[in-house]
Structure formats: structure tokens, C-alpha cells
């Protein structure tokens, strides 16, 4: 495990959450509600021209495992 890379990722996450303070609140709300296998998360992207791309994912057990690992970096 590369400790330097982990610290770099932690710093990037801190900057991201400073720039986008509502996102960690959203993640916390998801956690309180309960992210279970089979949960569907919808994602939308709108570019500067107003064009939107949307998709969704159905949460798997490995997704939950990744999420749990990432939240420990906060």
C-alpha cells in the first residue's frame, strides 16, 4: 500500500468536499437511509451547453465494499 498515494487522495478529497460541501451531506444522507445491494443510484451530467447525459447503477456487494473503504478516508 502506497501511503503517499493515500495522503494525496485524502488531500484531493478534502479539496473536493471544500469545493462541493453538499456532496458529503448527500453521501451521509445515503448512508443514514441505508445503501443496500439492489439500491439504484441515478446520476446526471449537464455540460456547459445544457446537454444532459443520465445513467444509473444498481448497487452490488462490491460497490458497498468500495464505498466503505472510501468513506474511511474522510
C-alpha positions as CSV (number, residue, x, y, z in Angstrom):
1,X,0.0,0.0,0.0
2,X,1.4,3.4,-1.1
3,X,1.0,5.7,1.9
4,X,2.0,8.7,-0.2
5,X,-0.8,8.0,-2.7
6,X,-3.3,7.6,0.1
7,X,-2.3,11.0,1.6
8,X,-2.6,12.6,-1.9
9,X,-6.0,11.1,-2.4
10,X,-7.1,12.3,1.1
11,X,-5.9,15.8,0.2
12,X,-7.8,15.7,-3.1
13,X,-11.0,14.5,-1.3
14,X,-10.7,17.4,1.3
15,X,-10.4,19.9,-1.5
16,X,-13.3,18.4,-3.4
17,X,-15.5,18.5,-0.3
18,X,-14.5,22.1,0.4
19,X,-15.5,23.0,-3.2
20,X,-18.7,20.9,-3.1
21,X,-19.9,20.9,0.5
22,X,-23.3,19.4,-0.4
23,X,-21.8,16.2,-1.8
24,X,-20.6,14.8,1.6
25,X,-24.0,15.7,3.1
26,X,-25.6,13.7,0.3
27,X,-23.3,10.7,1.0
28,X,-24.2,11.0,4.7
29,X,-27.9,11.0,3.9
30,X,-27.5,8.0,1.7
31,X,-25.6,6.2,4.5
32,X,-28.3,7.0,7.1
33,X,-31.0,5.8,4.7
34,X,-29.0,2.7,4.0
35,X,-27.2,1.7,0.9
36,X,-28.2,-1.9,0.3
37,X,-27.4,-4.3,-2.5
38,X,-30.0,-3.6,-5.2
39,X,-30.3,0.1,-4.5
40,X,-30.4,2.2,-7.6
41,X,-28.3,5.4,-7.8
42,X,-29.2,7.8,-10.7
43,X,-26.5,10.2,-12.0
44,X,-27.0,13.2,-14.3
45,X,-24.3,15.3,-16.1
46,X,-25.2,18.6,-17.7
47,X,-22.4,20.2,-19.8
48,X,-21.9,24.0,-20.3
49,X,-24.1,23.8,-23.4
50,X,-27.0,22.4,-21.5
51,X,-26.8,18.9,-22.9
52,X,-27.6,16.2,-20.3
53,X,-26.4,12.6,-20.0
54,X,-28.1,10.4,-17.5
55,X,-27.4,6.9,-16.2
56,X,-28.0,4.8,-13.2
57,X,-26.3,1.9,-11.4
58,X,-27.7,-0.9,-9.3
59,X,-25.6,-1.2,-6.2
60,X,-23.7,-4.5,-5.8
61,X,-22.0,-6.0,-2.8
62,X,-18.6,-5.0,-4.2
63,X,-19.8,-1.4,-4.6
64,X,-20.7,-1.3,-0.9
65,X,-17.3,-2.7,0.0
66,X,-15.6,0.1,-2.1
67,X,-17.9,2.8,-0.6
68,X,-17.0,1.6,2.9
69,X,-13.3,1.7,2.1
70,X,-13.5,5.2,0.6
71,X,-15.6,6.7,3.5
72,X,-12.8,5.7,5.9
73,X,-10.6,8.3,4.1
74,X,-12.8,11.2,5.2
